[in-house]
Amino acid sequence: MGRCARGSIVNETDETVVDFMRHGEPVGGRRYRGHGIDDPLSPLGWEQMRGAVGEHCQWDQIISSPLRRCRLFAAELAARHALPLAVDSEFREIGMGGWEGRSHQEIRTFESERFAAFKRDPVAVRPPGGESLEPFQRRIVAAYERQVAAYPGRRLLIVCHAGVIRAVLGHALGARPERWYRLQIGHATISRIRVDRFGISSIAIQASIVD
């Protein structure tokens, strides 16, 4: 994969390559952020994302979550390489309800029983008013499949969130939410799915498993 030339890369195979990039660190540090919190990237977050992609462009279409921690970097990258940018609202992060904007320590202290139950079973126990995992995964997978169908044989970068990436990888691996929820997706990491005419041909996950 080489440097972009006038916003286009020649793909010599019929594969569609989809890279999912998590945003960098947002302003405000570590806390629960779903689609109800729209913090921008911190200076470190910008550094993480710019460092992850470097000076070379590997894509010919960029797609982004509408939230600023994704969208602003996606717009910068698209402008730098004269690439088309699409914002897809379906790639927004999972809703965390009443825990939005609150730190893990705060929840652990003031809602200790619910927090412990959530950690034991995040499928059955969600934050108050939060989005359930299975409907969330259906939303994300529908958006992913729609984008793959729209850009056959292309190289796509989807700038999004840890929950979004877990949902897609869980779908690709045939794993239920209680298993894919354990994937730890770091800031500015990139996971890749290759799709050919027979379906998913390979998966490369830049993540670690939480014990």
Secondary structure, 3 states (H helix, E strand, C coil): CCCCECCECCCCCCCEEEEEEECCCECCCCCCCCCCCCCCECHHHHHHHHHHHCCCCCCCEEEECCCHHHHHHHHHHHHHHCCCEEECHHHCCCCCHHHCCCCHHHHHHHCHHHHHHHHHCCCCCCCCCCCCHHHHHHHHHHHHHHHHHHCCCCEEEEEECHHHHHHHHHHHHCCCHHHHCCEECCCCCEEEEEEECCEEEEEECCCEECC
